[in-house]
Amino acid sequence: MVKRHYPALMPIHLVASHPRALALNSAGYGMLMRLVGHYWLTECHPLPTTDHQLLVLARAHKPTWYQERETIKAILADLMPQFQHAYERRIFMRDNLSRLRDKSASVRRLESTARKASAATDPAPVVQPKRKQINREPVVKAPASDTAWSD
């Protein structure tokens, strides 16, 4: 089974708080979000530079793309460094959490090993209490004589 890759959550507030992005019509905002989503999911690799490639990534209608492209490119120029910084920070935090998790696990393993070692070298012998013989006798039930069925 292939393990599913869950991408990090995109900081959508960067787009939602950008004043020029808020001024876009719904088609322009959708194209912008597609391009930003592609940028985020490709781990902030640079977007293509040609209009045709951006048009394909935005899945836009040609007249709509050519009407909004300059505004979208200007917004992307503002947002891409912020997204790059947010992605690097998220990766840094994830790596720190992994490192702390591994450190914590190794410390727990070390403490467990030390505890087991100290228990194994304990000079006092463990004395088991003796059970009374009465408790060891098997319990045998006598067959009931008043049952209706018999051989």
N, C-alpha and C positions, 0 to 999 in steps of 0.2 A: 504494500500500500504506500502511495506517495504521500509524504507529509505535506500538508497544505501550508503555504506561505501566507502569513498574515502581515500585510504592510503596516507600518507605523501610521498612527492617525495624523492626517494632514491638518496643519494649523489653519483652518478655514477663516479664522478671525482676521488674518492678514488681508485676505481678499475682501471680506465683508466690511472692513473698516477703511478701505481705500476709497477716497472721494471720487476719483474718476471711474472706478469700477461700479460704484453705486449709480453713476449717471448714465451707464450703458443701458440700452434697451435689453429686453429679455434674450434675444438672439445673440447679441454681443456678449452678454454676461455668460450665457451658456458656452459660447466659444472660448471665452477666457477661462472658465472653469475646466473645460476639457483640456486645454493646454497646460494649465497649472496642475491638474491631476496627472497628466502624462509626465510632467517634469518631476513631480513628487514620486510617482511609482517607478520611474527609471533612476531613482536614487540621485536626483538632481544633476543628471548629465545634461549637457547643453541641448537646447532645442534646435531643430533644423533652422537654417537661415533662409531658405527659399520660401516664397509665398505659397507655391503649390504644396510643398510638404506641410507647411503650417495649416493650410486649408484642409488637407486630408486629415491631419491630426485633430483639428477642431470639428471635423465632420460638418462643415458649413456649406451653405448655399453660396455659389460664387459671387453673385451681386451683393449679398449681405456681407461676405468676407471682405470684399474690396471696399465697401463702405465703412467698415469698422476696423480695418486692419491697423491703421496708424495709431488709433487710440489703444487698441489691444497690445500692440508692440510697446508702446510707451508705458502702459501699466505693467507689462511683464518685465520691462527694464527696471522698474521700481521694485517689484516684488521678488524677483529671482534671488537677489542677495539675501533678502530676509528669509526666504525659504531655504536657501543653502545653509544659513546660520542655524535655523531651527532644526534642519536635518542633522547637521553635525552635532548639535547639542543633544539631540535624541539618541544618536549612536553613542556618544560619549557616556550618557547616563545609562544606556543599556549595558555597555561594557563594564561600567563601574558596578552595576547591580550583579552582573555575572561574576565579577571578581570577588565581590563581597560574599556572594552565595558560596563560591568555591572555598573561600577562606573560612567561612562559617562551618561548612561541612568538614573541612580538614581539622578544624579546632575540635569539633564534636567527636570526630573519629579519634583524635589524639587523646582527648579526655576519657573516652570510653575504653581505649586500650590501656591507659594508665590505671583506670578503675579496675579493670579485669586483672591486670598484673598485680595490683596490690591485694586483690581478693585471693589470687592464686598463691601468693607467698605469705599468707596470714599464718603465723605460727600456732595459733590456737586451733586444735582439731574441732571439727564440728561433731557434736554428740547428738545422735538421733534418739529421741525418746522411744523406749521399748513399749510395744503395744501389749496389752493384756491378751492372753490366749483365748479368753472368752470371745473377744471380738473376731477371732480368726475362725471360729467354728462355722461350718456352712449352715445355712438356714434351709431346712427341709420342711416342706409343708406336708402334712398328712392329707391323704385324699379325703375329700368330703364323702361321707357315706349316704347322705340324704339326697344325692343327685338322682334325677329321674332316668338318666341314661346310663347303662352299664353294658359290659360285654357279656 
